[in-house]
Amino acid sequence: MRIAIFIDGKNFYAGWRDKAEGKKIDFSKMARWLVDRTNGSRMWGAYYYTGIEIGNNANSDGQQKLLNFLDMIEMQPGFFVKRFPRKSQSFKCEHCGKENHYTQEKEVDTTMVADMLRMAAVNAFDALILISGDADYAPALEGVQGIGKQAYVATWGGAGLSGRIRKAAFDHIDLLSGIDIFGYSDNTEEPCPQYKVETEYDIFVEEVRKAQKKFEGGYVGINYFITRWDSDLICNSTEDRKKMLDTLVEQERVEIYDAPDGKKAIRVKE
């Protein structure tokens, strides 16, 4: 069963901030956990929707951190980020007459609803998981299920879960029940698996071989393998993967070659 995941970034972050006790999230592991939780066979795609600042506000430290975070999500296999410019709004205080300015997220809700219904209508997935408890999405879930698809809703411990959307959903998934699987508390990059040096390179070679079998023609792009290849057996650090690849090339266990499209690819040297 193919599972599609739709994430309302604002709601996701608000629930995580209030309930997850500061644990960082491994998004690839979270996606696999959600697929398993719904008895799915594979993830069709995970779509993250959020508003971003434009103009002078885009240069703030907080906004730069958000953009870096979104770039990181996009590097996860099967994840796609949809960014929407936040719109400037203003209001005048009735008491002092002061003009107040702020920005507001626009188009996120309507685009998510449209995408869920459109993808369900073309049979892109068998079931979807919506990570948001906002009641505004209830009609979309009802429409998806009217087409013949299952629609789940997921939240952090029920934070922000409206009664209407819970009734519209096939079931509710509590993300906190999986936090020990896909969350971690380290304030640095997620630690690499520890292996003996003499076996670590063997594991890396086997992962390259596995990637060759997965892709038609055995073409495995260097950049893809270093930055996006999903594996629990080798380190997720891009720098560490690059160093290991360089070493294996020097040892002539892995070779770099020009793929038909002109890009650099890697393969196990048999």
C-alpha positions as CSV (number, residue, x, y, z in Angstrom):
1,M,0.0,0.0,0.0
2,R,1.4,3.4,-1.1
3,I,1.5,6.1,1.6
4,A,1.6,9.8,1.0
5,I,2.5,12.2,3.8
6,F,1.4,15.8,4.0
7,I,2.9,18.0,6.6
8,D,1.6,21.4,7.6
9,G,4.9,23.0,8.7
10,K,3.4,25.5,11.1
11,N,1.3,23.0,12.9
12,F,4.1,20.4,12.9
13,Y,6.5,22.8,14.5
14,A,4.1,24.1,17.1
15,G,3.2,20.6,18.3
16,W,6.9,19.5,18.3
17,R,7.9,22.6,20.3
18,D,5.3,22.0,22.9
19,K,5.4,18.2,23.2
20,A,8.7,16.7,21.9
21,E,10.9,18.0,24.8
22,G,13.5,19.4,22.4
23,K,14.3,16.1,20.6
24,K,15.5,16.5,17.1
25,I,13.7,14.5,14.3
26,D,15.2,12.1,11.8
27,F,12.6,12.7,9.0
28,S,13.5,9.6,7.0
29,K,13.0,7.4,10.1
30,M,9.8,9.2,10.9
31,A,8.5,8.6,7.4
32,R,9.3,4.9,7.7
33,W,7.7,4.7,11.1
34,L,4.5,6.3,9.8
35,V,4.4,3.9,6.8
36,D,4.7,0.9,9.2
37,R,2.2,2.4,11.5
38,T,-0.4,2.5,8.7
39,N,0.5,-1.0,7.4
40,G,1.8,0.5,4.3
41,S,4.4,-1.1,2.0
42,R,6.2,2.1,0.8
43,M,6.1,5.9,1.0
44,W,4.9,7.5,-2.2
45,G,6.2,10.9,-1.2
46,A,6.3,13.3,1.8
47,Y,5.3,16.9,1.2
48,Y,6.2,19.7,3.6
49,Y,4.3,23.1,3.3
50,T,5.3,26.3,5.0
51,G,5.5,30.0,4.6
52,I,8.7,32.0,4.3
53,E,9.6,35.6,4.8
54,I,10.5,37.8,1.8
55,G,12.1,41.2,1.5
56,N,14.1,42.6,4.4
57,N,12.6,40.0,6.8
58,A,14.3,37.2,4.8
59,N,17.7,38.1,6.1
60,S,17.0,37.5,9.8
61,D,18.9,34.8,11.6
62,G,15.7,32.9,12.4
63,Q,14.7,32.9,8.7
64,Q,18.1,31.7,7.6
65,K,17.8,28.8,10.1
66,L,14.4,28.0,8.7
67,L,15.8,28.0,5.1
68,N,18.7,25.7,6.2
69,F,16.2,23.4,7.8
70,L,14.0,23.3,4.7
71,D,17.1,22.5,2.6
72,M,17.9,19.6,4.9
73,I,14.4,18.2,4.6
74,E,14.6,18.4,0.8
75,M,17.7,16.2,0.8
76,Q,15.8,13.3,2.4
77,P,14.7,10.7,-0.1
78,G,11.1,11.2,-1.2
79,F,10.7,14.6,0.6
80,F,9.5,17.7,-1.2
81,V,9.2,21.2,0.3
82,K,6.6,23.8,-0.9
83,R,7.5,27.3,0.1
84,F,4.9,30.2,0.1
85,P,5.8,33.9,0.6
86,R,4.3,35.3,3.7
87,K,2.1,38.3,3.0
88,S,2.5,41.7,4.8
89,Q,-0.5,42.7,6.9
90,S,-1.3,45.7,9.1
91,F,-3.8,46.9,11.6
92,K,-4.4,50.2,13.5
93,C,-4.8,50.1,17.3
94,E,-8.2,51.4,18.2
95,H,-6.9,53.0,21.4
96,C,-3.6,54.7,20.4
97,G,-4.0,54.8,16.6
98,K,-0.6,53.2,16.0
99,E,-0.1,51.3,12.8
100,N,1.2,47.7,13.4
101,H,2.7,45.6,10.7
102,Y,3.2,41.8,10.6
103,T,3.3,39.0,8.1
104,Q,0.9,36.1,7.7
105,E,1.1,32.7,6.0
106,K,-1.1,32.5,2.9
107,E,-2.0,29.8,0.4
108,V,-0.6,26.9,2.5
109,D,-3.9,25.5,3.6
110,T,-5.6,25.8,0.2
111,T,-2.7,24.3,-1.7
112,M,-2.5,21.4,0.6
113,V,-6.2,20.7,0.2
114,A,-5.9,20.9,-3.5
115,D,-2.9,18.6,-3.7
116,M,-4.4,16.0,-1.5
117,L,-7.6,15.8,-3.5
118,R,-5.8,16.0,-6.9
119,M,-3.3,13.2,-6.0
120,A,-6.1,11.1,-4.6
121,A,-8.1,11.6,-7.8
122,V,-5.3,10.4,-10.1
123,N,-4.6,7.4,-7.8
124,A,-1.2,8.5,-6.8
125,F,-1.5,6.9,-3.4
126,D,-3.6,4.4,-1.5
127,A,-3.6,6.2,1.9
128,L,-2.5,9.6,3.2
129,I,-1.2,10.8,6.5
130,L,-1.9,14.5,7.3
131,I,0.3,15.9,10.0
132,S,-2.0,18.6,11.3
133,G,-5.0,18.8,13.6
134,D,-6.5,21.9,12.0
135,A,-10.3,21.6,11.4
136,D,-9.9,23.4,8.1
137,Y,-8.5,20.2,6.6
138,A,-11.5,18.0,7.6
139,P,-13.4,18.5,4.2
140,A,-10.3,17.4,2.3
141,L,-10.0,14.2,4.4
142,E,-13.7,13.6,3.8
143,G,-13.2,14.1,0.1
144,V,-10.2,11.8,-0.1
145,Q,-12.0,9.1,1.7
146,G,-15.0,9.7,-0.6
147,I,-12.7,8.8,-3.5
148,G,-11.9,5.5,-1.9
149,K,-8.6,6.3,-0.1
150,Q,-7.8,6.0,3.6
151,A,-6.9,9.3,5.4
152,Y,-5.1,9.4,8.7
153,V,-4.3,12.4,10.9
154,A,-1.2,12.7,13.0
155,T,-0.3,15.1,15.8
156,W,2.1,15.5,18.7
157,G,0.1,14.0,21.6
158,G,-3.2,15.3,20.3
159,A,-1.9,19.0,20.4
160,G,-4.2,21.1,18.2
161,L,-6.3,18.1,17.2
162,S,-9.9,19.3,16.4
163,G,-12.8,17.0,17.1
164,R,-14.0,17.5,13.5
165,I,-10.9,16.3,11.8
166,R,-10.5,13.4,14.2
167,K,-14.0,12.3,13.2
168,A,-13.2,12.7,9.5
169,A,-9.9,10.7,9.7
170,F,-9.7,6.9,9.5
171,D,-7.5,7.0,12.6
172,H,-5.3,9.3,14.7
173,I,-1.6,8.7,15.0
174,D,0.3,10.0,18.0
175,L,3.8,11.0,16.9
176,L,5.0,10.9,20.5
177,S,4.5,7.1,20.5
178,G,7.3,6.9,18.0
179,I,9.6,9.6,19.3
180,D,12.1,7.0,20.7
181,I,12.5,5.6,17.3
182,F,12.9,8.7,15.1
183,G,13.9,11.3,17.7
184,Y,17.3,12.0,19.2
185,S,18.6,14.4,21.9
186,D,22.1,15.1,20.7
187,N,22.7,18.8,20.0
188,T,25.1,18.0,17.2
189,E,24.6,16.1,14.0
190,E,23.1,12.7,14.5
191,P,25.9,10.3,15.5
192,C,27.3,7.9,13.0
193,P,26.9,4.1,13.6
194,Q,30.0,2.7,15.2
195,Y,31.8,-0.1,13.4
196,K,35.2,-1.6,13.5
197,V,37.5,0.1,10.9
198,E,38.1,-3.1,9.0
199,T,34.4,-3.6,8.4
200,E,33.2,0.0,8.0
201,Y,34.5,0.2,4.5
202,D,33.1,-3.2,3.6
203,I,29.7,-1.9,4.6
204,F,30.1,1.2,2.5
205,V,31.0,-0.9,-0.6
206,E,27.9,-3.1,0.0
207,E,25.7,0.0,0.1
208,V,27.1,1.2,-3.2
209,R,26.4,-2.3,-4.6
210,K,22.9,-2.1,-3.2
211,A,22.3,1.3,-4.9
212,Q,23.5,-0.1,-8.2
213,K,20.9,-2.9,-8.0
214,K,18.2,-0.4,-7.2
215,F,18.7,1.9,-10.1
216,E,18.1,0.9,-13.7
217,G,21.5,0.4,-15.5
218,G,23.4,0.6,-12.2
219,Y,23.9,4.3,-12.5
220,V,24.5,5.9,-9.1
221,G,25.4,9.6,-9.0
222,I,28.1,10.6,-6.6
223,N,26.2,13.6,-5.2
224,Y,23.1,11.5,-4.8
225,F,24.9,8.7,-2.9
226,I,26.8,11.1,-0.6
227,T,23.9,13.4,0.2
228,R,20.7,11.4,-0.2
229,W,21.2,7.6,-0.1
230,D,19.2,6.4,2.8
231,S,20.9,3.9,5.0
232,D,21.1,3.1,8.7
233,L,24.4,1.2,8.2
234,I,26.7,4.1,7.2
235,C,27.2,7.5,8.6
236,N,24.7,10.2,7.5
237,S,27.4,12.9,7.6
238,T,28.1,14.2,4.0
239,E,31.7,14.9,4.9
240,D,32.4,11.5,6.4
241,R,30.8,9.8,3.4
242,K,33.0,11.8,1.0
243,K,36.1,10.9,3.0
244,M,35.2,7.2,2.9
245,L,34.5,7.3,-0.8
246,D,37.9,9.0,-1.5
247,T,39.6,6.3,0.5
248,L,37.8,3.5,-1.4
249,V,38.7,5.1,-4.7
250,E,42.3,5.2,-3.7
251,Q,42.1,1.5,-2.7
252,E,40.5,0.8,-6.1
253,R,37.5,-0.8,-4.5
254,V,35.1,1.8,-5.9
255,E,35.6,3.7,-9.2
256,I,34.3,7.0,-10.5
257,Y,33.2,7.2,-14.1
258,D,31.2,9.5,-16.5
259,A,27.6,8.4,-16.8
260,P,25.7,8.7,-20.2
261,D,24.3,12.0,-19.1
262,G,27.7,13.4,-18.5
263,K,27.5,13.4,-14.7
264,K,29.9,11.7,-12.4
265,A,28.8,8.3,-11.1
266,I,30.3,5.6,-8.8
267,R,30.3,1.8,-8.9
268,V,32.0,-1.1,-7.2
269,K,35.1,-2.2,-9.0
270,E,34.7,-5.9,-9.4
